[in-house]
């Protein structure tokens, strides 16, 4: 079924007029016609079965059925990701969305090669957010993770440490496994993943002072674009939502 992300007012109307970019997508790209079935989701956990009622040059009109609320993930997981090179963060955002991440926080680290000024950083964030939206549409999530503005590692860690467990993927940790360090409750978790070259020992010490706990995923050293996804898979399996 066709899925489309739309801003749906609350309370939801019986008819929804779709204009602009989404109108182009429905009418020009997908070429919907009256009577076609569409699933609408709002990115906040709600979805509606809808029917195309009319298509014209300026708008598509959708008739909305009853709202459905998606079952939320058992815990909120934020990925604090050190800025990697190239387009690796696009891959991370897409796959983290598929694996149920609640939010992705790109951060500047000592070993980050990429340097972004404010304007370029916001332009990148907008692109990453669109990638998250498209990934949520394709994997049938009704919630879209928020991609936060690029910030310092410490700023992201302080925010995360105040609302849940702060777990640091540390290649030098040998004994404390991620699956064993998870809180037993559904408390929020933030996963800190370094860029290429990992986190420096000084960064890890500062994170520990903020309440962070170094953990390992096992014997293998994973690339930065693999580590967060492997960790998310472990969390989802541990919470009974994967595998």
N, C-alpha and C positions, 0 to 999 in steps of 0.2 A: 504493500500500500504506500502511496505517496505520503511523506511526512514533511511538515513545514513548521518552522519556529516562528511564532507570532506573539506580539504583545497583546494579550487578551485582558480587557478591563475586568474589574471585579465590582459587582457580580457580572458574570459572562453574559453577553447579549445573545439573543436567539439568532441574530444574523451578524456576521462580521465582514466589514468591507476592507479588502486588502489592496493597498496601493503601493506605489514606488517600486523598490527593488524586489520585494516579494511578489508583487503583481507581475513584474517582468518574468520572474522565475517560473511562476505558475502558468502564465498565459503564453509566453514566448518560448521558454525552454521546455517545459513539460507539456505544453499545449493541452491543458485541461479543458474540459467542456462540461456543460450542465449535466448533472447526474453522476459525475465522477465522484468516487469516494476519496476522502483526504483525511489524514490524521493530523490534528493541530496539537502542538505542545508549546508551553510558555517558558520553558527553561527553569521553572521554579517547582517542578514536580507534578504539574497538572497536565492532563491530555484530554482531548475531545475527538470522538468520531464526528466527521463533518461531511457534508455533501456540497458540491459546487452547485450553487443556485443560479448564477449568472456570470457571464464573462463579457466585458466590454473593453474599450480602448484604454480606460483609465483605472478600472478596478475589477477585482474578482470578488463576488459575493459568496460567502460560505454560510450554510445553515449548520449551526452547531448542535450536536447532541448533548446528552448529559456529561458532566465533567467526571473524570477519573483521577484519583490521586495515586501516584506511583509509591510503592513501598520504599521508604528511604533506606540508604545504606546503614548497616548496623553501627558504624562509627564514621565520623568525619575525618578524612585524611587529607592533609595539606602537604604537597610536595614542595619543599624549599630547594630549588635547583640552582646550583652554580651555573652561571652563563657559560654555555659551551660554544665551540666554534661553528661557523657555517649555519646550516639550517637544522641542526640536530634538535634544537628546542621545539621546532615545529613537530618533529616526530614524537618527542616526549609528550607534548601537549595532546596530540592526537591519541596516543596509546594510553596515556594516563586517564584521559576522559573515558575511553573504552573500559578501563579497569576500575572505574568508579571514584576517581579522585574528586574531592570536594573543592579544592582550589589548587592552583599552581602559582608559586611565588618565585619568579626569576630573581637571582641575587648576584651582586658583585662579590667576587672572592679574590684573594691575593693572586691565585694562579689563573684567573680568568683572562683569556687573551683578548676577548671581545671588549671593546670600550664603546659605550653608547652615550651620546649627549641626550639632553632632555627631550628634544624634538624627535630624534630618531628612536629613542626608547619608547615614546608613546605610540609612534607609528608602528613599531614592531608589536607592541602590546595589542593594538587593535587587530593586527593580522593574527596573532596567536589566539585572541578571543574568537575570531571568526572560525579558526580551525577547530577550536573546542566546540563551537556551535554545530559545525558540520559533522564532527565526529559523534556528537550526541544524537544528531538526527539519524545518522547511519546505523548506530548501534542500539537505537530504540530507547535511549535514556530520555526521561522527561525533565531531568535536571541538567543544567549546563554548568560545569565548573567555572568559577571566576578566575581569570588570569590577572593577577595583581600587578601593579606597576613595578618596574625594576627598582630594587632598593638594596641597601647594604645587607650583608649576611646577619649582622648583629640586630639590625632593626627587625628583620623578619623573625629571627629567633626569639627576641623579647616578646613579640606579639604572640607567637605560638606557645612559648613557655608559660604564659599567663592563662592559657585556656586548656591545657592538656599536656600529654607527654611529648617530649622533644627527643627524638631518637636520631643519632648521628651515624650514618654509614661510614665506618672507619676501617680502612684496609689493614690497619695494624692491630685491630682488636682480634683476639684469638678465642676467647671463651664465651662471651655473652652473645648468644644468637638473637636475631631479631624476633623470632617466634617466641622466645622465652622472655623477652623484655617487654612485650606488649602488656598494657594494663588489662586486667581480667574483665573489667567492665567495658561499656561502650564509650569510654572517654575519648575525646578527640586526640588524634596523633598527628604530629608533624614529622616528616622524614627529611633529614638534611642530606643532600647529595652534592658532592663537590664537582667541579668542572674537570676537564682533562688535567691529569696530574694530581687530582684529589685536593683535599683540604690540607692546609699547613698545620703543623702541630700547635702553633700559636692560636690559630683559629679554633681548633678543637678544644684547647684549654679554655678559651673564652666562652665557648658554648657550654662546656661543663660547668663553669661558674654561673651560667644562666639556668642551670638545671638539666642540661642535656646529658644523655646517656649514650656512650659509644656502643655500637652493636656491629655484628658481622653477619653477612649472608652465607658464609661458608668459606671454603678453601680457595675458591677461584677469585681472581681480580677481574671485576667487570668494568666495561667501558661506562663512561658517564651516562650515555643514552640507553644503557641496558640496566643499570643499577636501580634506578627508581622504579622501573617497570617490574623488575624481579621482586623488589620489596613490596610493591603494591599487590603482586600476585600472592606473596606469602601472607600478607594481611588479610586479603579476601578469602584465602583458603582457611586461615586460622579462625575467621569469623563465620565460616560455613557458607560463604557466598560464591565460592569458586572451587571446582574440582570435587 
